[in-house]
């Protein structure tokens, strides 16, 4: 995220998902919008798979289609030799039993921390397969504002008749 910020890219990581959590169970307008406007940081093939598994989004947003976009970092941007070496070494270390233990420990620590911070917030959820950082009831506020606008439009159309 720091590297993205240095390049002028603002990231708002609402979701971190494993490949075990590509099909969304929460099916509503807000979630459909979150999915189709999502900008994958990496793995357009996985994003395409996620869209296929969540074709229900067209029930809410029939004219929306996911943007075709380059993966970040933008094509043509490559890691320097020292960064490639560091990434390769880190990935190799994490594939060891000690690396697996370290990853599980960090995952459990983050899940516990974020779950405490989100206590009582029904929209935020954390587990080994996803990190859904929807704090402060944002989705509910958006949906209530939408419903209010639809109601206002309905009232206007009735008074115009």
C-alpha positions as CSV (number, residue, x, y, z in Angstrom):
1,X,0.0,0.0,0.0
2,X,2.9,2.3,0.7
3,X,4.3,1.7,-2.7
4,X,0.9,2.5,-4.3
5,X,0.7,5.7,-2.3
6,X,4.2,6.8,-3.5
7,X,2.9,6.4,-7.0
8,X,-0.2,8.5,-6.3
9,X,-2.6,5.5,-6.2
10,X,-5.1,5.6,-3.3
11,X,-6.2,2.2,-2.1
12,X,-9.1,1.5,0.1
13,X,-8.9,-2.2,0.9
14,X,-12.5,-3.0,1.7
15,X,-11.9,-6.7,1.0
16,X,-9.0,-9.0,1.2
17,X,-10.1,-12.4,-0.1
18,X,-8.6,-15.8,-0.5
19,X,-9.5,-17.9,-3.5
20,X,-11.8,-19.8,-1.1
21,X,-14.1,-16.8,-0.7
22,X,-14.8,-15.7,-4.3
23,X,-18.6,-16.3,-4.1
24,X,-20.4,-13.6,-2.1
25,X,-23.2,-14.8,0.1
26,X,-24.5,-11.3,0.9
27,X,-26.5,-10.4,-2.2
28,X,-27.8,-6.8,-2.3
29,X,-27.4,-3.6,-4.2
30,X,-24.5,-2.4,-2.0
31,X,-22.5,-5.6,-2.3
32,X,-23.2,-5.8,-6.1
33,X,-21.8,-2.3,-6.5
34,X,-18.8,-3.1,-4.3
35,X,-18.0,-6.1,-6.5
36,X,-18.4,-4.5,-10.0
37,X,-16.5,-1.3,-9.0
38,X,-13.7,-3.3,-7.3
39,X,-10.2,-2.6,-8.6
40,X,-8.2,-5.8,-8.2
41,X,-4.6,-5.1,-7.1
42,X,-3.4,-8.4,-8.7
43,X,-4.9,-11.3,-10.5
44,X,-7.4,-10.3,-13.2
45,X,-8.0,-14.0,-13.9
46,X,-9.2,-14.5,-10.3
47,X,-11.3,-11.3,-10.5
48,X,-12.9,-12.7,-13.7
49,X,-13.6,-16.0,-11.9
50,X,-15.1,-14.0,-9.0
51,X,-17.4,-12.1,-11.4
52,X,-18.6,-15.3,-13.0
53,X,-19.4,-16.8,-9.6
54,X,-21.4,-13.7,-8.7
55,X,-23.4,-13.2,-11.8
56,X,-26.3,-12.3,-9.5
57,X,-24.9,-8.7,-9.5
58,X,-26.7,-8.2,-12.9
59,X,-30.0,-8.5,-11.1
60,X,-29.2,-5.3,-9.2
61,X,-27.0,-3.5,-11.8
62,X,-27.9,-4.9,-15.2
63,X,-26.0,-2.2,-17.1
64,X,-22.8,-2.4,-15.0
65,X,-19.9,-4.4,-16.3
66,X,-16.6,-4.7,-14.5
67,X,-14.0,-2.5,-15.9
68,X,-11.2,-4.1,-17.9
69,X,-8.1,-2.6,-16.3
70,X,-4.5,-3.3,-16.1
71,X,-3.2,-5.0,-13.0
72,X,-1.4,-2.9,-10.6
73,X,1.5,-2.2,-10.8
74,X,0.7,-1.0,-14.3
75,X,2.0,-3.2,-17.2
76,X,5.6,-2.3,-18.0
77,X,6.3,-1.7,-14.3
78,X,8.6,-4.4,-13.0
79,X,10.3,-5.0,-9.7
80,X,14.0,-4.2,-9.5
81,X,16.4,-7.1,-9.2
82,X,16.9,-6.6,-5.4
83,X,13.1,-6.4,-4.9
84,X,12.6,-9.6,-7.0
85,X,15.3,-11.4,-5.0
86,X,13.7,-10.2,-1.7
87,X,10.2,-11.4,-2.8
88,X,11.5,-14.8,-4.0
89,X,13.4,-15.3,-0.7
90,X,10.4,-14.2,1.4
91,X,8.0,-16.5,-0.5
92,X,10.4,-19.4,-0.1
93,X,10.8,-18.8,3.6
94,X,7.0,-18.6,4.0
95,X,6.6,-22.0,2.4
96,X,8.6,-23.6,5.2
97,X,6.9,-25.0,8.3
98,X,8.3,-22.1,10.3
99,X,6.9,-19.7,7.7
100,X,3.5,-21.4,7.8
101,X,3.5,-21.1,11.6
102,X,4.4,-17.4,11.3
103,X,1.6,-16.7,8.8
104,X,-1.0,-18.5,11.0
105,X,0.1,-16.6,14.0
106,X,-0.1,-13.3,12.3
107,X,-3.5,-14.2,10.7
108,X,-4.9,-15.1,14.1
109,X,-3.5,-12.0,15.7
110,X,-5.0,-9.7,13.0
111,X,-8.4,-11.5,13.0
112,X,-8.5,-11.1,16.8
113,X,-7.5,-7.5,16.7
114,X,-9.9,-6.5,13.9
115,X,-12.7,-8.5,15.4
116,X,-12.3,-6.6,18.7
117,X,-12.3,-3.2,16.8
118,X,-15.4,-4.2,14.9
119,X,-17.3,-5.5,17.9
120,X,-21.0,-4.9,17.3
121,X,-20.5,-3.8,13.7
122,X,-22.5,-6.3,11.6
123,X,-20.9,-5.3,8.3
124,X,-17.2,-6.0,9.3
125,X,-16.1,-9.6,9.3
126,X,-12.8,-11.4,9.6
127,X,-11.7,-15.0,9.2
128,X,-9.0,-17.0,7.5
129,X,-10.6,-16.5,4.0
130,X,-11.6,-12.9,4.1
131,X,-11.1,-9.5,5.7
132,X,-14.1,-7.4,5.2
133,X,-13.3,-4.0,6.7
134,X,-16.7,-2.4,6.4
135,X,-16.6,-0.4,9.6
136,X,-19.2,2.1,11.0
137,X,-22.2,0.7,9.2
138,X,-21.2,2.3,5.9
139,X,-23.3,-0.1,3.8
140,X,-26.4,0.4,5.8
141,X,-26.1,4.2,5.7
142,X,-25.6,4.0,1.9
143,X,-28.6,1.8,1.4
144,X,-30.9,3.9,3.7
145,X,-29.8,7.1,1.7
146,X,-30.7,5.2,-1.5
147,X,-34.0,4.1,-0.2
148,X,-34.8,7.7,0.9
149,X,-34.0,9.0,-2.6
150,X,-36.1,6.4,-4.3
151,X,-39.0,7.2,-1.9
152,X,-38.6,11.0,-2.7
153,X,-38.7,10.2,-6.4
154,X,-41.7,8.1,-6.0
155,X,-43.5,10.9,-4.0
156,X,-42.5,13.4,-6.8
157,X,-43.9,11.2,-9.5
158,X,-47.1,10.7,-7.6
159,X,-47.6,14.4,-7.0
160,X,-46.9,15.1,-10.7
161,X,-49.8,12.8,-11.8
